[in-house]
Amino acid sequence: MPSKTMMIHGNTACAEAAIMAGCRFFAGYPITPSSEIAEYLAYKLPLLDGIFIQMEDEIASICAVIGASIAGLKAMTATSGPGFSLMQENIGFACIAEIPCVIVDVQRGGPSTGLPTLPSQQDVMQSRWGTHGEHPIIVLTPSSASETFHLTIKAFNLSEKFRVPVILLTDEITAHLTEKVTIPDKDQIKIINRKKPAVPPEKYIPYQIDDTYIPAMANFGDGYRYHITGLVRDEQGFPTNDPEIIEKQLIRLNQKLEKYRNEIIEYDTQFTEDFEKLVICYGSPYRAAKNAVTRARDKGIKVGLIKLKTLWPFPGEEIKPYTAKAKKIIIPEMNLGQVAYLIKSEVCDDDKIIKINKINGEPITPEEIYKTLIWSD
Amino acid sequence: MDYLRYLRIDKLPHIWCEGCGNGIVLKSLLRVIDELKLDPDKTVIVSGIGCSSRTPGYMDFNTLHTTHGRAIAYATGIKLAKPELEVIVITGDGDATAIGGNHFIHAARRNINITVLIYNNYIYGMTGGQVSPTTPLFKYTTTTPYGNPEQPFDISKLAKAAGASFVARTTVYHFQKMDTYIKKAILKKGFSVVEIITPCPTAFGRKNKEDRGIDMLKKQREIAVPIEKAKSLSSDELKDKIIIGIFQDIEKEEYTDLYKRIREEIKNNNKVRL
């Protein structure tokens, strides 16, 4: 079957992509602006021998997702800020026990119940540090329905390959704007499945440290009886208080993604052949930024544009060559400067950075970015 | 029977205190598993947090030690993903009915085919003896130094009211009954709960002048009243007694079966509504 073009919004693109990536389990709890993902999958999954369940709350949802993944299904949940907060402890469980799963957070304004129907990017730090302890995590963020499709597939692939929860951090605008999405043919999509043990059950060591840093995962019911716990464990999966083993396991856990940065980190650059000013953006503000940068260049202002699609691991090293060249760096965000803070602390000097922040529930306009590009010197 | 066959011998000795009843439940469960000839490769034991929830670590099955209160939610995901697996949850009174109360009642409502063994020792044992939703009125705990002012939950009545297919209560003293109930619970297709009253001399006993496990067992023998007999007793006569027996044993369509049936119907009859 050839690729097909559809007019769909980001949430539908996400649900379609999840199915193509092999997701056959969804557990969730309704919350605006993410609910269409659940509604679409409630309709589609049973037709594909998959499972949809609306659980009693968000905590139960993420737990059921992890349980289903342990039993061998690719599993996902979708939520928004308040629900995402509730899931955090058990996202931590998936991090330490190394259980693949995908969590979609369609951001709305916060804190607390906040602005249920309005866009925001206030969960950048929550997506990285919401759960306690030090742990690996991957966060991807799309700026359009098309990118939502592409990054949802990538989220499943990275999750399965690295045995890590992957957060797809979208926002109300990306989720609800209907636009053209080209759905590729199945053959055109690369699908990654978790590495299964290549040894017989009696030789299986669930958390064995090897060169890849990623242990093979046996699904419950496949004949490999082993123990999974949220406690810090030894290679065999059992709780330990031995400082040497704790350190070894936790260091591996926290470094496992660093080895694979190139496979995880994704960003786009535009107009970067020659630039003096640089706009760095992610998520739906990209739309406004693209318009503003194009207009500014028409006026002869040398502006470059970087769109981040991976937020964690943070692509600081990757964008450094660009920020080093820029005289001014403009960072539009629908929060008070969460990525600007990272760029300040990890990438470049404070005095170069101009933040454009908005937390009133309205999108950042092209005009606001354009004005900043014109007047910043 | 050979209990060691089902245990991870290198993980012993266990962490439970002298006089604790958890080991009695573990042996009962293993006797039933042996009698029913459950395939260890197809059996999953899930637990939450607390003393009871360390049980799976000693059992040579597919074992999962989850977060506080969430065992049933994890088990729901496993059972839905692979309904052919036998899923048994081991949890405590605090784990199941305080932090996990919502999951407990909703799993019962759905009637998903999971067996839940609730070790009820009326206290948070592992965290040092704080009040739990089942601590009797006026009893002393580390967080009720003047006596417990809260009315306790009756776990079995709660499970029955929430829609569980099978509900029974026993004490660890009545271990033969415990074998029978656990067996019936596993065989029952639907959500099954066995509430097991078990002594915690270290945390509950110490605070309430019952600091010997053996005395707590003897007391279980004295105050246990079979459910049939309880029907003829007044509420005054039942004060401070433990009613043991089968509270619920009914047939009702099970959730994963129901889900499968709907899935087949929509595929066969094109019963899809867009």
Interface residues (C-beta under 8 A of the other chain):
Chain A: F25 A27 Y43 P46 L47 D49 I51 I53 M55 E56 D57 I59 A60 C63 A64 V65 I66 G67 A68 S69 I70 A71 G72 L73 A75 E89 N90 F93 F220 G221 D222 G223 R225 Y226 H227 I228 T229 G230 L231 F238 P239
Chain B: R8 K11 P40 D41 K42 V44 V46 P56 G57 D60 F61 N62 T63 L64 H65 T66 T67 R70 A73 Y74 A75 T76 G77 I78 K79 L80 A81 K82 E84 L85 N102 H103 H106 Y259 I262 R263 I266 K267 V272 L274
